[in-house]
Amino acid sequence: MAPVPREPTGTDYDYDLFVIGAGSGGVRASRIAAGHGARVAVAEEGPLGGTCVNVGCVPKKLFSYGSHYRHDFEDAVKYGWVLGDDKPTVAWPTLIANKNAEIERLNGVYGRMLAKAGVTLLAGTAKFVDAHTVAVAGKQYTAATILIAVGGIPFVPDLPGAEHVVTSNEAFYLKDLPKRVLLVGGGYISVEFANVFHGYGAQVTQAYRGDLFLRGFDTDVRKHLAEQMRVRGMDLRFNTDVASIDKNDDGSFTAHWKGGGGSITVDLIMYATGRNPMTDKLDVEAAGVKRGKKGAVPVDEWSKTNVDHIYAVGDVTDRMALTPVALGEGHCFADTVYGGLRRSPKYDNIPTAVFSHPAIGTVGMTEEEAVAEYGADAVDTYKSDFKPLRHTLTKRDGEREFMKLVVRRTDDVVVGVHLVQEAAGEMIQLAGVALKAGATKAVFDSTIGVHPTSAEELVTLRKSERVKAQEAAKEEATAKQDGVQ
């Protein structure tokens, strides 16, 4: 059952709503609740905007933009551009300075949004005193409702030499561009930074303890990206993990592989091995709030914890760690509790992107998920693996794009779209709209393609892999019958 929407509680407490954390979810919840008439305060110990603005998606995307240029400079020559005798060089401090200026601008934007909404901003680390009381910077505040929105923090395994590594938090503030980089981890953050450093000219090795990185993504997509990263010159080492790390006299670092598999010496070791909910400093137990795996705050479908008036949204809940999801959760919470509306977050068909080179765009079910849900005979896939038009002049024959549709045969509904292409992040947004609308494969087929683009492949995939296999088997049988060996 949804919590019963209620009016602000008057003067019983200092605030109707106290939000801990001014990241994406916390700021959205604060603004919307205040717009519904609630008296709101938000506490934040760091810069406004949380992980996304400061050490996440925004600076990451800026880095990704910049890392394309070396590749593009090389391609430009084939299109008639004369770049001069000297090769382009990287002024890394310029990138960092310009990035910092943009992040500071966004911090200010968030502050002005809160002020305009009438939200009280408190600087400092918040801790629970009891179920209705929070302490910040030596002062206590009471609230009828409390929202936990503190996000997460990078996790580094406990191993000898762990003090020598950096995480994504520090990578955005490096003073110099390292020449040799080891990325440890197989998630999207590790993949994206491997591509960023390589794009800027570093020699990159990525190590992952599993068989193939990007667990949870469609297997064809994972394989295709791994192939493309290797084509571009990155060293991918799967089934490989670090046992210990030494710092050398010249400032470099040597990572020793587990199982006696040798070692590697680099100038920077970055760990991207997951993030943990940042609840250790909150003292949530003082409020009776339970914590789950990795310190996450368990919540119901309405983002409510085990304590009726305490809620949590965003990465701290360990549901789906995406900025737009945190925004949606915060908005639904505020509308439900203060706006007289009953809205809970929906997690189906959420488009996502990985800003690798080439990028990944994905929405809906992977082939593996669809087969597990409906059965192999009830799922058709349509694939295309091709050299894009731009490389007919650059002659980069090894660089290819990949597109895939996953279709439920019983009703022809497209249940998954998966892309590996430089503009996949842009393309997948509209694919998400199509899946939300329940588009069938017939709808895709009846849509006129934009020519010449890579995107038109999505509406020109005529033969399923099942049909291709049947035709191949028929041709082989015919050849045997005709005596062709």
N, C-alpha and C positions, 0 to 999 in steps of 0.2 A: 504493500500500500504506500502511496505517496504521502509525505508529511503534509499536514494540513497547513496551507498558507495562512500567515498571520500578520497582523499589523505590527509596526514597531512598538516596543514595549514601554515607552514613556521614560520616566526618570528613575526607574529601579536600578539601572546600571549606568556607568559612564557612557557606554556606547551600546547601540543595538547590535552592531556587528564589529568584531575585532578580527582583522585578517593578519595572519603571520606569513609574511613573504610578499614582496612587490614584484613578482615575476609576471609572466603572461596570464596565468590563471587568477592570481591574487589581485592584480590591477583590474582585470575585467570584472571580476566579482564585486570589487569595491565600487567601481564606477556605476555598475548597473544597480546595485543595492542602494547606493546613495540616490540614484535617479528615481528609485521607487519610494524615497522618503526616509530611508533608514539613516541613523547617525552612525557613521563609519570611521574607524581608524585602521591604519595599516602600518605594521612595523617591518622595517627592512634593515638588515645589518650591512648590506653592500650597496653597489650601484643599482639604480632602478632598472627594471626590465628583466632581471633574472638571467638565467643561463642563455636563453636565446639571443638576447640583445648584446650581452657582454662577452660571453665565451662560448657561443653556440652558433645557431643557424645564420645570424646576420654576418658576423665577421668571417665565418666559414665560407659563406657564399661570396663575399668580397675576395677572399683568398682564391677561391675557385675561379672566379672571373679572371683574376690576374695570371693564374697559372696556365691559362689557355694560350697566352700570347707567343711563347717560344715556338710552339707547334704551328701557330697561325703565321708567324714570320716566315717559317720555312715554306709553308704552303703558298704564301703570297708571291714568292719568286716565280712559281709556275703560272701565276695569273698576270704576269707582266710587271710586277712591282720591282723596282731596283732599290734595295735597302742600303746600299753603300758597302764599302770594303770591310768595315768593322762589324763584327757580330754584336747584336744587342746585348747589353749587360744589365744585371739586376742591381738596383739600389734598394736593398731590403729595408733599410731604415726609413726610406720614403714611404714604402707600403705600410709599415707599422705606424708611422706618424699620421698618415692620412686615414687609416683605419681607426686609430684612437680618436681622432677629431670627429669622425662620424658617430662613433659609439657615444662620445660625450654629448653630441647633439641629441641623440635619441634618449639618453638619460634625462636631459632637460625636457624633452617632449613628454615623457612619462610623468615627470613631476608636475608639469603644467596641466596635464589631463586630470590628474588627481585633485589638484587645487581647484580647477574649474568645476569639478563634480562636487566639491565641498567635503572631500575626504581629508581627514587629519593624518598627516604623515609623521611617523615617529622613527627616528634613526637609532638603531641599536639591535642587539640580539634579544629576541623575545623568549621567555621561558614561562611555562605554566606554574602557577602557584597553587591553584585549585581549579575546579571545573568551570568557574566563571571568572577567574582572575589570571592576568598575564603581567609579568614584570618586564620592563624595558628600561635599560640604563638607570637602574636603581629606583624606578618609580613603578607603582602598581596601578593597573587599569582593570576595571570590571566590564563585562559585556554579557548580554543575554545570549548571544550566539558567537561562536568562534570558528573561524575557517583556517585550516592549516594548508598552506600553499608554498612550502619552503623548497620544493624541487629536489634535485639530486646532486651528487658529487662524484667525480671519477673515482673508480676503485682500482687500486694497484695491489696485486698479490704480495704476500709476505715472502720475500726471497732475499738472499744475501746480495747486497748492492742495490736494493730497491730505492735507496735515497738518491741514486744517481739518475733516475729517470724523470721525464716530464710527462704531463698529461695534456689534454686539450686545453686546460685552463692556462698552462704556462706557454703552450705552443704559439698562442696568439701574441705573445709579448717577447719573442726571441729577439735579441739584439742583432744577431747575424744569421745569415742563411747557412745552415750546415751543409757540408759537401757530401757527407755520407750519413744516411739515416736508416735506423732500424725501427720499423713499426711493429708492435706486438699486439695482436688481437685480430679478430675476424669479423667484427661488426662494421656498420656503415661509417662510423667515425674513423676507424683505422683505415678503411678503404679510401675515404675521401682525403685524408691527410697524406696517404701514400701518393695519391695522384697530384695533390697540391705541391708537395716537395719535389716530386719528379718533374712536374711542369715547370718549376722554377730552376731546374737544372741539377738537382741533387741526385746522387746515386742512391736508389731506394731498395731496401729489402723489407718485405712484409712477412712475418712469421705468424702462423696460426696453428694451434694444437689439433684442430680438426682436419677432416679430409678435404673440406672446401669451405671457403669463407661465406659470409652472408647467410647464415642458417636462418631458415624461415622464408627466404625468398624462393621463387620458382627455380628449380634445379637447372633448367635450360639457361635462364638468365645468369645464374651464378657461374656456370661453365663458360658462357660467352664472354662475360666480363673478365674472367681470369685469363682467357685466351687473349683478349684485347690488351690487357695490362702488360702481358708478357710481350706481345708484339711491339708495344711502345717502349719496352726496355726495362720494365720493373721485374725484380727478382722475387717471385712468390714461393714461399716455402711452407707447404702444408704438412700436417702431422709433425710439427716442429714447435718446441717450446723452450723457454730460457730457464736454466738451472740457477745461474748466478751471474753477477755483473761486477767487473773490476774497472776502476778508474786508472788510467795510465798516466805516466809522468808528463806526457805531451798534451794532456787534456782530453784525449780520446777515451773511448770506453770499449771494453771487450765483453761481449755476451757469450757465455758458454752454454751450449745446447744441452738439454737433458739427454740422458742415454749415451753419453760419451761421443756425441756426434760432431765434435769439433767446436769451433767458435767463430765469431765475426767481430771485427773491430770497426767502429763507426765514430762519428762526431756527435751524434745525438741518438738517444734511445727514447722513443715515445711509447707509452702504454695506453692503449684504448681497449681495455678489457672489461668494459661495463661501467655502470654507474649505480650507486646505492642511494636510496632515499635519505635525505639529510635531516634525520630526526634525533640524532644522538644528543644534541644540545637543547632540545625542547622540553625535556622532563615531562613528556606526555603522560607518564604514569601518575603524576601528581593530579591529573584531571580524570584519571580512570580510563584513559584511552589505551586500547590494546595495539600492539605492534606485531606485524607478521614477519615474513621472510625478508631478510636484508634490512630490517627496520621499517619496512613499508607500513603505511596506515591502511588497514582494510576498511573498505566502505561498501555500502549497498548501492543499488542502481541510482539512488538519488544523491550519492556522494556523502552519505551520513555515516559516521563512525559508530562504534558500539555505545557511545554517549549521545543521547538524543539531540542535544543542542550544539554538538561539535561535528564539523564537517571537514572534508579534505578533498582537494582537487589537484590535478597535475601530476608531475613525476613522482611526488611523494607517495602516491597511491599505488605506483607500480602497475598501472593498468596499460596504457598505451602512451609511451613517452614521446609525444609530438606536440609542438607548440599550438597548432590549431585545435588539437584535442583538449588541451588545458584551457584554452580560451572558451571552447564550447562548454566544458564542464563548469567553469566559473560562471558563465552566463546562465546556464540552466539552473544552477544553485540559486543565484540571486533572483531569477524570475519565479522560482518555485517558493522560496521562503519569504520573499518580500513583495513580489509582483502579482500575487493572486493567480499565477499560472502553474500548471503542473508539467514540467518539462524535464526529462532525463536524457543524458547523453546517449547517442546512438553510435555504435562502433563498426557498423557494416559498411563496406565499400568506401573506405577512407583512402583517397589517393595519397601516395607517398613517393618521394624521390630520393635518390642517392646521387650526390653531385661528384661522381667519378668522371673519368675521361675514357670512353663516353659515359654519359649519365644513365641512370636507371630510372624508369618510371613504372609504377605498378599500382594496380587497384583491383580489389576483389580477390578471388581464390587463386591459389597456385594450382597447377595441374595435380600435384600430389594431394592437396586438400580436397579438390573436387572429386578425385577418384575415391578417396577415403569416405567422403560424404555420400556420393551417389553410386559408386561402383564403376569399374573400368569401362564396362559396356555402355554406360550412360553418359560418357564424357567424350567429346571430340575436341581436338586441338588443331589450330591452324597456325603455321609458322612461316616466317620469311627471314632468310639470312642473306644479306646482299651488300655489295659495295655501293656506297652512296654516290650520287652524281658528282659531287664536288671532287671526289678522288679520281675521276676519269682524267683530270689534268694533273693532279699532284702525283699520280702513279703510286699512291700508298695502297697497294693491292691487299695488304694484310689487314687493313682497317675496315671493318665491316659492321653493319648495323643488324639488329635483331628485333623482330616483332612477333608477338604471339597472342592469340585469342584462345580462351578456354570456354567451351560452349557446353551447356547441358542439353543433351540430345532429346530428352523427353518433351521439352517445350521450346527448344532453339534459343533459349536465353543465354546471352553472353555473361558469364559469371566471373571472368578474369581477363584483364588486359595487362600485358607485360612488354616493356620496351627497353632496349639498350641503344641509345642514340643521343647525340649531343644535346638536343632540345627536348629530351624525354620528360624533364621536369615541367616544361610548359605544356607539352602535348597531353600528359596524363590527367591534367585538371579536367579537360572536357571529356575525356574517356570516363572519368568519375561521374560526371553528370549523366552520361549515357547509361552507365550501370545503375545509378540511383533511379533512373527512369524505367529500368527493366528492359532495355533495348535487346532485341533479338539479333541473331546473326543475319536474318533477312533484312533487318533495318540497316545494319552496317553495309550489306551488299547493295542495297538500293540507294545508298548515299553516294553522290558524285564526288570523286576525289579532286583534290587541288593539285594541278600538274604544272611543273614537275616538282614534287616534294617527296620526302620520305614518308610523310604522314599518310599519303594516299594508299600506301601498302595496307593500312588498316581496313580499307573498304574494298580491296581487290584480292583478298585471300579467298580463293574459290575452292581449293581442294583441301580437305582435312588430311591429317597425317594417317588416319585410318584408310581413307580412299587411296592415298599414295601407296601405302603398304599393300593394299589389295591389288592395285594395278601392277606394282612391281612383281608381286607373286604370280600374277597371271602371265606377265611377260616372260618370267623365268620358266614357268610351266610350258608355255608355248615354244620357247627356245629349246627346251629339252625334248619336246615332242617332235620338233623339226630336226633334231639331231645336232643342234648347235651346242658346242661345248664352251 
